[in-house]
Amino acid sequence: MSLQRTCGAWCGARVMFALVVLASLPSCGESDVPTATVTTRPAGLTEEQWGEHLFVSHGCLACHRLDGERLVGPGLGALTGTRDLLTGGAVTVDEAYIRRALVEPNVEIVRGYSPSMPSYDYLSESDLSALELYLRALQPPR
């Protein structure tokens, strides 16, 4: 496998992925999501630190920035308020929305984005909770 290859199937844009990101995504054009792996938070890591590990190891940085700036997907440092949906209406960005966005990302598409995020419904409940905790920790204090 080369260190980089172009993949447009998952993110809706032509993006160069590093080997680390490729390891967590299926090949271009594959319709299957990555299969679940048994993961257990190592002793000594907080739940938030484990969430950060999951965020990085599942390739989220390929499409999301940690600040509020847009990349392929929305920046994750400003997940507050409401977002207008492509189908009309709006959604409040709260803990329930973050969970839905992880397990059913293409159900509520925010206007201005394409339905290209893979589902992470194969993650365990504890891994999803850790990932949510990490994403909430990126938010500015209210």
N, C-alpha and C positions, 0 to 999 in steps of 0.2 A: 504494500500500500504506500502511495506517495504521502509526503508530509502534508500536502494540501491538495484539495480538489474543489472544483466549483460545484455547488449544490443549490439548485433553485427550487427543488420540489418541496422542501419543508418550510422555507421562509418566504417564498413568494418574490424573492429578489435574488440576483446573482451575488453571492457572498462567498468569500474564501474562508473555509473553515480550517483550523489547525487540527492536528492529529487528535488532540485531547477531545475536541468537540466531536470529531468524526466517530470516536470510540463510543459515544453515547447516542448517536443517531443511526437509524437504518440507512442503507444505501439510497442514493437518489432514485426516486421513482418507486421505491417500495411502499406498499400501503400499510404494512404492519408496523405497529409501534414497538419500541424496544420491549423485550420481555422483562418481567420482574426479576430482580436479583434479591437475594436475601441480604439485607443490610441491618446492622445493629449499631446503634450509636456506641462508639468506643468509650470506655471509662475515661473520665477526665475532660470530655467535651460536653459543653452545655447544650441544651436543645437548640438554642440559637446558632451556636457554632456548627452543629450538625446540619442545620438548615442551610447555612452558608456552604458547607461542603456539598450538599445535595444540589444546590443552585449551580455551583461551578461544575461539578462532575456530570451533571445532566445537560451541560452545554447551553444553559440559559443566556450566558453572556454573548452568544453568537447573535442574538436578536434583541436583547434588552440591555440598556445602560443602567447603572445604579443611581444616577442622578435623575432629574426629571426630563432629560432630553430624549427625543424620539430616535430610535434606530430603525430596525425593521418592525419591532413591536414597541409599545410605549416604554418610556423611561419609568423606572420603578421607584424613584425617589419622591414621587408626587401622587401617590395613590390615595387621593382624598376627594371629597365632593361627589359630584355626579358626572356621568359621561353619557353623551348622546349616542344612541344605538343606530346602526346602519338600517335596521328595520323600522325605525321610528321609536319614539319614547326615549326614556333615559333610565339609567341604572345608578343606584347609589353604590359608591365604592366603599365597601365595608368588609368585615371578615367573611361573611357568607359569599360575597361577590368574588373575593380572592380564591376561596375554595372552589367555587364553580368554574372560575377561569383556569384553574389547574386541572380539574377532572373533566370538564365539558367546555373547553375553551372556545369552541365555535358555535355555541348556542347564543351567546350575547356578544355580537361583534360590535366593537366601538367604531363609530363613524370615522373614516379616514384610514382604517386598517383592513387588511385582507384576512379571510379566515384560514390562516396558515399555521397556527400554533398546534403542536401535537398535544395529545392528552397525556396526563401523568396519572391516570386512574389506576395504573398498575402499582403505584407506590403504596406502601402500607399506611395505615391511619397515623401511626406515630411519625413516619417520614413526612407525610403531608402536613401534619401539625407543626413539625420542626421547620419545614419550608415556609409555611404561613407565618410563623413567629419571626423568622429571619426577614421576610418581606415587610412585615409590620414594623420591625426595628429600623428599617430604612427610612421610614416616614419622619418628617419634621415634627417636633413636639407641638401639641395643640395648645 
